[in-house]
Amino acid sequence: MAHAQDTVLDNYTAVSTALAQDNLSAAKSAATTLAEGAKGTALAEHASALVKSDSLATAREHFKAISEEAVKLADGKAGYYVFTCPMVKAEWVQKTKEVQNPYMGKEMLGCGSIKSSSSASVKMGGCCG
């Protein structure tokens, strides 16, 4: 089960990366893979909705719901970091500590911070300090 969760989280991070780069086509493609890998879950339902998005704004709204599920999967797992964006009041999961905000994209890529980290060396980026 742990391996399946890792695959789902890896597919999720591909969606996140595409949104951070303002690439709707890549986000929809990655969300298709995510939906197939997470069949029968709420995460899959939200990913399928993102696939039908006609704009980055719509995709990002669906991504919020996907992220809520991904944050639960990533909880306590090594190698995954939960970030928060105060501008959109939403969280997301990444595999790196460098902020790459999928909600703000290139406009404010560095906006956000690691939600809970014992590392004092991790700084907030962009809009957050």
C-alpha positions as CSV (number, residue, x, y, z in Angstrom):
1,M,0.0,0.0,0.0
2,A,2.8,2.4,0.8
3,H,4.3,2.0,-2.7
4,A,0.9,2.8,-4.3
5,Q,0.6,5.9,-2.1
6,D,4.1,7.0,-3.3
7,T,3.0,6.5,-6.9
8,V,-0.1,8.6,-6.3
9,L,1.9,11.3,-4.6
10,D,4.4,11.3,-7.4
11,N,1.6,11.7,-10.0
12,Y,0.1,14.4,-7.8
13,T,3.4,16.3,-7.7
14,A,3.5,16.2,-11.5
15,V,0.2,18.1,-11.5
16,S,1.5,20.6,-9.0
17,T,4.7,21.2,-11.0
18,A,2.7,21.8,-14.2
19,L,0.4,24.3,-12.5
20,A,3.4,26.1,-10.9
21,Q,4.7,26.5,-14.5
22,D,1.3,27.8,-15.7
23,N,1.1,24.8,-18.1
24,L,-2.6,23.8,-18.3
25,S,-2.0,21.1,-20.9
26,A,0.7,19.3,-18.8
27,A,-1.5,19.7,-15.7
28,K,-4.4,18.0,-17.4
29,S,-2.2,15.2,-18.7
30,A,-0.7,14.6,-15.3
31,A,-4.2,14.7,-13.7
32,T,-5.3,12.0,-16.1
33,T,-2.5,9.8,-14.9
34,L,-3.3,10.7,-11.3
35,A,-7.0,9.8,-11.7
36,E,-6.1,6.5,-13.3
37,G,-3.7,5.6,-10.5
38,A,-6.0,6.6,-7.7
39,K,-9.2,5.0,-9.1
40,G,-12.1,4.8,-6.7
41,T,-10.9,7.6,-4.4
42,A,-12.0,11.2,-3.8
43,L,-8.6,12.2,-5.1
44,A,-9.4,10.5,-8.5
45,E,-12.7,12.2,-8.7
46,H,-11.1,15.6,-8.2
47,A,-8.3,14.8,-10.6
48,S,-10.9,13.9,-13.3
49,A,-12.6,17.2,-12.7
50,L,-9.3,19.0,-13.2
51,V,-8.8,17.2,-16.5
52,K,-12.0,18.9,-17.8
53,S,-10.8,22.4,-16.8
54,D,-10.8,25.1,-19.5
55,S,-8.5,27.5,-17.6
56,L,-5.7,27.6,-15.2
57,A,-8.0,29.3,-12.6
58,T,-10.5,26.4,-12.8
59,A,-7.7,23.8,-12.7
60,R,-6.3,25.5,-9.6
61,E,-9.7,25.4,-7.9
62,H,-9.9,21.6,-8.5
63,F,-6.3,21.3,-7.4
64,K,-7.2,22.6,-3.9
65,A,-9.5,19.6,-3.5
66,I,-6.9,17.2,-4.8
67,S,-4.3,18.7,-2.4
68,E,-6.6,18.2,0.6
69,E,-6.4,14.4,-0.2
70,A,-2.7,14.5,-1.0
71,V,-1.8,16.2,2.3
72,K,-3.5,13.3,4.1
73,L,-1.4,10.8,2.1
74,A,1.8,12.7,2.6
75,D,1.4,13.1,6.4
76,G,4.4,11.8,8.1
77,K,6.0,10.4,4.9
78,A,9.7,11.2,4.5
79,G,10.6,13.1,1.3
80,Y,7.3,15.0,1.0
81,Y,6.8,18.6,2.3
82,V,3.4,20.2,2.9
83,F,3.4,23.9,1.9
84,T,0.8,26.5,2.6
85,C,-0.1,29.6,0.6
86,P,-1.8,32.4,2.7
87,M,-2.9,34.2,-0.4
88,V,-5.3,31.4,-1.5
89,K,-5.6,29.8,1.9
90,A,-4.6,26.4,0.5
91,E,-2.0,23.7,1.0
92,W,0.0,21.5,-1.4
93,V,2.6,18.8,-1.3
94,Q,6.1,18.9,-2.9
95,K,9.2,16.7,-2.9
96,T,11.5,19.7,-2.6
97,K,11.9,22.4,0.0
98,E,12.1,25.2,-2.6
99,V,8.7,26.9,-2.9
100,Q,7.0,26.3,-6.2
101,N,3.4,27.6,-5.7
102,P,0.9,25.8,-8.0
103,Y,-1.8,28.2,-7.1
104,M,0.0,31.4,-8.0
105,G,2.2,30.0,-10.8
106,K,4.8,32.2,-12.4
107,E,3.1,35.3,-11.1
108,M,4.2,34.5,-7.5
109,L,6.0,31.2,-7.7
110,G,7.9,31.8,-4.4
111,C,4.8,32.6,-2.4
112,G,4.3,30.1,0.5
113,S,6.1,28.3,3.2
114,I,6.5,24.8,4.6
115,K,3.5,24.3,6.9
116,S,5.3,22.4,9.6
117,S,9.0,21.8,9.7
118,S,11.5,21.5,12.4
119,S,14.1,23.0,10.1
120,A,14.7,26.6,11.0
121,S,16.7,27.0,7.7
122,V,13.6,26.9,5.6
123,K,12.5,30.4,4.8
124,M,9.2,31.6,3.6
125,G,9.2,32.9,0.0
126,G,7.7,35.6,-2.0
127,C,4.7,37.2,-0.5
128,C,5.1,35.5,2.8
129,G,8.3,36.9,4.1
